[in-house]
Amino acid sequence: MTFFKRTQDILKRARETLQRTPEMLAQQMSQRADIAVTGLRRAGKTVFITSTIHNLLSSAKNRDALRGLGAAEEKRIVGVREVEASAADMPLFPTRLYLQALTAEEPQWPQPTASVTRTELEIRYKRKSFKRHLPTFAEGVLTLGFIDYPGEWLLDLPMVTQSYAQWSRATMELLRSEPRAPVAREFLDFVAASDGGQSVDTASEISRKGHALYCDVLRRARDELSLSFLQPGRFIMPDDKGDRPVLWFYPTDVRSGDAPKQGSLDALLAERYDTYCQKIVKPFFAETFGRTNRQVVLVDLLSALNAGRHAFEDTCHAIDTALDALQVRRTGLIGQILPRRFDKVLFAVTKADHVPDVQRDRMGDLLEQITGIQSNRARVAGAKELSLQIASICCTVDEKVSLDIGEVDVVVGTPVGQATRVKVYPGTIPKEPPPASFWSDRRIVFPLFKPPPFSALPGRGLPHINLDLALEFLLEDLLQ
């Protein structure tokens, strides 16, 4: 790298730091919090943010909207309004559009997150204790920012610390194992027939074909096998820049020994992999995490349990990878990319309304078992963490019915695509990763329920489970 180029890079980083300085100072003075919200496919990120915003807007008029949030219960929230995000370079989170879908004559779930978006709230509140503050500060204003980004992109972060050869070997091993092997057969045959040492003159066309075949493997693994650990994330959840040559790479059987021959197919794939990591993954996380000091990770364990042992184990692997990326980024190479750390990390298992109340603690226990090792690492690093079961919008009610085994608790709701309500008995949710016998005996499949009719008028709030407790964890220290 030339001296001129290094100087340009230093000046660029300095400008970016100066631009974020007011935001970072406000965070340190407890005048703002910025929360990054992510989760794997169908975990409910957009619904979580939409319900959070609507219920916070409602909490100033109706403390029951978020009774578990101390400031709301104590009637200290004076007013809340959504404002245009200060980060004008990010698309706005379309809160109104999502509320319109949820409050339509036929309520619909919002479309899932396909890009990074941002919004902000201004929360005016009464301070809890006049003894700790001067009278002129009887009221405070908290600016609360939300960044919504695809969880699939989070799984790319560990790639930054891997070489192309390391990533390729690990990925090819996965592709040759169950359950991926059947859907990867055509791609594996293509790799076997390719010559990684051939000249770059023909490599570009071959690389594009290999990329297309590999993307098809990822899509089939997601849609047919319900798998979650899929890298690179932008291959199945593209960004707004569309298809382009930097993305035309894929894993191969990288030859051991010397570096790939200059001008060869292997060298081209490795160069594109490095460019993807350095020019797409690193800048995105440096920008996103540089603006946030709290993280919410949403997990849909019920869908994973529905899909069977392989899908559940793969979801656990994806969660482990995601949490590892979030926590250890403070040290080593990741620490150089993302030097700041989160103050608080919330791990929330969603769709708690899909099981009766007596089963919900078991959902939280299962999530704690999966995240326990990683959350201990978060504690060591200084971040507070919480595992919790939530439903951002509650779609069901609990009932009791009599079966051959006796009286049991069920949930009652209307499945998507149906017009009538059904009663679902979920059996017993495992409190820890289940043994093999669980999968052979399992007969229950959880349906996806429609959202219930409700009003979007502020003050009414949306029915939820534990959303108030999630916000109490995230905001309690800021609303004093």
N, C-alpha and C positions, 0 to 999 in steps of 0.2 A: 504494500500500500504506500503510495507517495505521500510526501509531507503535506502537499496541498489537499489531498483527499482526507488525510487524518485531521487536518485543521477544519475542513468542512464538517466532518462528523462531530468533532468536539463542539463547534458552534451550533450545530443543529440540536445536539443534546442539551446544550445550555439554554437555547431558546425554548425547547419543550419544557425544561425544568422551570424556567421563569413563568411560562404560561400557566403551569399547574401550581405555582407557589401559593396564590391566594386560596385555592381549593384545599391544598394540603395544610395551610395554616389554620383555616376554618375547621378542618377535621381535628387538629390538635387542640383547638380551643373549644371543642365540643359544640360547635355551631352547625356542624353538618356531619352526616354519615353517608357514605356511598356503599351500596350493597350490590354485589354481583350475584345474580341468580342464574343457576345452571342446573342441568339435569339431563339424563339420557332420554331417548325418544319416549314420548307420551307420559313423561313424569309430571307434567302439568305446570310448566314454568309460566306460560302466559296467563293461565287461570289464577295462579298464586299471586302474581303481581296485580292483575286486575282486581281480584277480591281484596287484596291488601289496600290498594288505593281507595276503592269504594267504601270499605269499612272504616278506614281512617277518616275519609271525608264525612262519614256518617257519625263518627264517634263524638264530634263536638256537640251534636244535637241529641244523640242517643247513646248513653254510656253502655247499654246492653249490646251494642254492635261489637264491642271488643272488651267485654267485662274483665277478662284476665289481664288486660293491659293496665297497669297501676294508674297511669295518668288519666286514662279514660274512666276507670272505676271511681277515682277520687274527684272527677269532674274538673280536672285541671287542663284539659284540652279546650282552648278557647276557639280555635278555628283552624281549618286545613284547606289548602287550595293547591291544585296542580298547576305548575308553571312550566314554561318552556325551558328545556334542559340547557344548562350553560355550555355543555359540550356540543356546539352546533355542528361539528363534523360527524356526529352520529345520528342516524335516523331516529325520529321520535317514536316512542312506544305508543301504539294506537289505542289508547285506553277507551276512547269513545266508541270506536269501531267494534272492539271486543264486547263492550257493554250492550251495544245494539244487538249483536248476535245472541247474547245471553238472555236479553229481555224481549226478543221477538215473539210473535204470536206462537211460533213453533221454536222454542229455545234451541240454540245450536252451540256446541263447543267452539271456541275460537280456533283458527288455524294454528298449527304448531309453529314454534320459533324456527325461522329459516335464515335469520341474520341477526346481527347485533343491533339492539335498539336501546334507547335511554329515555327516562323521564325523571321529573323531580317534583317533590311536594314541599310546601312551606307549612310547617306545623307551629302555630302560636300556642304557647302553653303557659300556665301559671307555675312559677317555681315552687318547689315543694317546701322549702324552709326559708323564711325571711332572715333567720339568724345567720345563715351562711352567705347571704348576698345583700348588697345595698338596696334600699327601697327603690331606687331608680331601675333596678333589674328585677322588679316583681314579675315581669313577664319575659319569657325568652322565645326565640324563634329558632327552630331546628330546620335546616334544609336537608331533605332526605332524598338522595338520588338512587335510582334503580338502573342497573345495566343488565339486560336480558341477552344472554348469548347461548348458542347451541352447545349442549354438553358433549356432542361428538367432537367439537373442536378442542375441548379440554384434553381429550385422549391423545392429541398430537404433541402436547408439551414434552413428554418423556423422549420423543424422537430427537429433540434438540441435543440431548446428551448421548445419542447413539450415532455411530457411523452408518453409512448406507449398508455396509457389509453386515454389521451387527443386527440392524433392523431386518434386513433381508433374511438372514438365517433364522431369526426368531419367527418371522411371519411365515416363511415356507414350512417350518415345522408345524405351525398351527394349521396351515392349509392341507397338510398331508394327514392330519389327525381327525378323528371324529369330533364333532359332527360336520366339519367343513369339507372333508374330502369329497363327498359326492357332488357338491355344488361347485367345487374347484377343479373338477376333472379336466375340462376343456382348457382352462388356463394353465394347469400343470403340464398338459401335453404340449401346449404352445411353448412354455419355458424350456421343456426338455428338447424341443426341436430347434430352438434358437441357438445361435452362435454368438456369445457375448463378445468375442474378439473381432467380429466383422467390422468393416470400416463404417465411419459415420455417414458416408454417402447414402447408404441404405438404412441407416439406423433410425432416422427420424420417423419414417413411415412405420417401421416395425415397432418403435416405442409407442406410437399412438395406438396401434392395434393391441399391443400388450396392455396398455393402460385401460382401454375400453373393456377388454376381457376381465381384468382385475376388478374394475368398478362393478361389472356385472356380478362377480363373486360376492363382493361386499353387499350389494343390494339384495341378492338372494339369501345371503346369510342373515341379513336383517329381516327381510319380509317372510321368508319361508321357514327359517330356523329360529327366529326371534332372538338372535344373538346381538350383543351390545358392544363387545370389544372389537371395534372396526377402525383400522388406521389405513391411510390418513382420513381424518374426519371430513375434510372438504371434498373428498371423492364421493361421499354420499350425502353431504349437506353443503352444497357449493356456496361460495360467497357471491357478492353482487358483481364480481368481475368476470364471471363466466368461465368457459373452457379456454385454456391457453397452454402454450408449449411447456411452461414451467411445471405443469401438472402431469405431463406425459411421462411418468415413470411408474415402476412397479417392482415388487421383490423378485429376485432371481436366485439361482444357485450360484452365489458368488464364489469364485475360485479362491482358494487359500493361497497364501504366499504374497507375491508382489502386488503392487497397486495395478489397477486395470490399465491396459495399453492405451496410450494417448490416442484419441480419435476413434476409439472403439465404441460399440454399443454399451458395454458395461460402464465405460468412462462417462458416456452421455447420461445414463441413468443415475449414476452417482452424483454427477454435477447438478442435475435437476433436483434430486433429493436434497442436496445441501442448500440449493437456492430456496427451495420450498421452506426448509427449516429456518434459514437465516433471514429471508426477505418477507415471509408470510407469517410463520408461526411466532417467531420471536417478537417482531414489532407489534403484532396483535395483542399478545399477552403483556408486553411491557406497557402498552397504552392502556389496556383494559384494567389490569391489576394495579397500575400506577395511579389510577383514579379511585380505587375502591379500598376500603379498610375492613369490610365485613363480607362474608361469603355465605350464600345459601346453596346447598346441594340437595336437590330433590331426587328421590329414588322411588320407582314403581316396582315394589317387590311382588305385588299380587300378580301382575302380568308375567313376571319371571316364574313364579310358582305355577301359573297356568300353563306355561310353555314347556315345562318338563325339566328334568335334571340338567341336561346340557345347557339350556338357556339360563337356568338359575345360576349354575356355576360360572358361566360366562359373564353374567351380570355382576356377580361377586368380584370376578377378576377385573371388570371394567371399573367398578367402584374403588377397588384397591388401587388401581392405576391412577384414577382421578384424584383420590385423596393423597396419594404419594406425590403427585404433581403439585397439589395445593400446598402441602406442608414442607417438603424438603427444598422448595425453590429458594429458600433463604441461604443455602450454602452451595459451595462449588459453582459450577457453571450456571446452574439455574439461579443461584443467588446473585450472580452478576447481571442476569437478565431482569430478574424481579427482586430487587433488594428490599422492598417494603414487605411487611407481613400483615396478615389479617389480625384484628383485635379479637374477633369472634367468628366462629364457623358453626353454622347450623346444618345438621344432617336431618332431613325430614323424609320419612316414608309417607307417600301420598295415598289417597283413596281410602282413608280410614273409615269412611262411611260405607264402604263395600262389605264390611264385617260388623256384627253387632258389638255393642259397647263392651261386653265381657271379653271379647277377643282382641280389642285394640291395643291393650298393653303388651300383648304377645307380639304384635307387629313391631312395636318399639323395641322390645327385647331382641327380636331377630335382627333389626337394623343395628342395634348396639353390638351384637355379637360380630356382625360383619365389619363394622367400622372401629371396633374396640382397639385393635393394635395401632391403627393409624391415628385415632384420636388421642391415644397416649402420647404419640409423637408430637401432636399439636400442643398438648399441655406442656411438654418439655420445652417446646419452642416459645411458649408464652401466650398462646392463643387460648381463649376460653371456647369450649365447644359444648354442644348439646345435641342429643339424638331425641327425636320426637316424632310421633305419628300425627298426621294432620289430614284434613279434607278442606281444601280452600273454599269449596262450595259443597255443602252437604246435600246429596241427592236422594237419600233414603230415610226411612224411619225404622225403628226396631219393633219387632213383635215377637210373641212366643207362639209356637205351634206344637201340637202333639204328634210325635212320630212313634214308630215301633220301639225306638230306644228310650222313649219318654218325652217330656217337654223340653224343647230346645229353643234357643234364641236364633232368630232369622232377621234379615234386612229385607225391606220391601221398597221397590222402586220400579221405574219404567225403563227397560233396556232401550238403547239406541236402535231405531228401526222398527220398534214395536209401539202399539197404541195402548196396551194394557199393562198394568203393574204385575210383577212377579215376586214371589217370595223365594229368597235364596238362603239355604243353610250352608255355611262355608266349611263345616267340619271344624277341626281344630288347627289353628294356625301354629306352625312350629315356632318355638322360642329360640331355636338355634338352627344352623344349617342342617337340613333333615337327612336322615339315613336313607339307604337304598329302598327300604321297605315303604317309606313314605310315597315314593314315586309309583311303585307297583300297585299300591292300594288306593291311590288318589282318584276320585271320581268327580269332584266338584270343579267347575270352571266359573270364574267370576265374570259376569257380563259387564259391559260398559253402559252405565246408566245415563239417561238424559238429564240435563240440568232442570231443576224445578222452575215453574213460573215465579217471577218475583219482580218487584219494582226497582227501577234504577234511580229513583229519587233519593238524594242524600238524606240521611237520617233513618232510612229503613234498614240499611245494612244487608249483607248477604249471609245466609245460614252457613255455618262453618263448624269445624271441629279443631280446636287447639290453635287456630290461627292467632288468637289473642296471646296465647302463651309463647308462640314463636316470636311475636313482635315484642313482648315483654323481655325476652332474652336479648333480642337485638337492640332494643332502644331504651331499656330501663335506665341505664347509666347516663343517657343523654337527655332525659326528660325529668331531671331532678329540680 
